[in-house]
Amino acid sequence: MMEIINTTLWFSFLGTVLIIGVTPGPSVLLASANSMSYGAKRTVGTILGDLSANAIQIALSALGLASIVVTSGEIFGLIKWAGVAYLIYMGVTKIMMKPKVGMFNKTISDKSFLKLYSEGFLMSASNPKAIVFFAALFPLFIDQNYSFLPQVVILGLSYLMIDGICLLIYVKFASRLKVYLEDKEKIHFQNRIIGALLILSGLMLSTVRRTTN
């Protein structure tokens, strides 16, 4: 692992993605709602749909980043700092966000595995900010002293694994989490904590970049 990726940056990446993964966003709420309506096993389709869309978004982001790495290291450095700013922006947005509830007040109807997969895929794929998110996040954790492609593959697989595990946990305990996920005050309190952690993560990564580039 040490020969193809900077392990310090990789562990920082894992921590950052974990913070993002535990945040109850649209995909988490959809998977949780489907789990309570159709069962945890069938909701795996929703999770796989979400991860499939993420994999495509990661690939598209990586293609764009690859061309930048080849053509200009300076531009790549600027994108890294833009990523730091974006991470801090995400934190501020989380702190100021007004929680939305009501995802679990839905009419239950029978849905196939393919339908649940489609819901998860479309939920993630329809987010126009996703590619920008990955394009901003990945440069923060890529060391130009290592080959680009292996790093992107490891970071991409790590993201998908952590995101998938977080979704599975929410799906598994969806019924127990319903009261929490429908409580605006609790969600707002968590958003403030997550936002502060994201801002801290961005500030720490900016310091790392100054010493490693």
Disulfide bonds with the S-S distance in Angstrom:
none
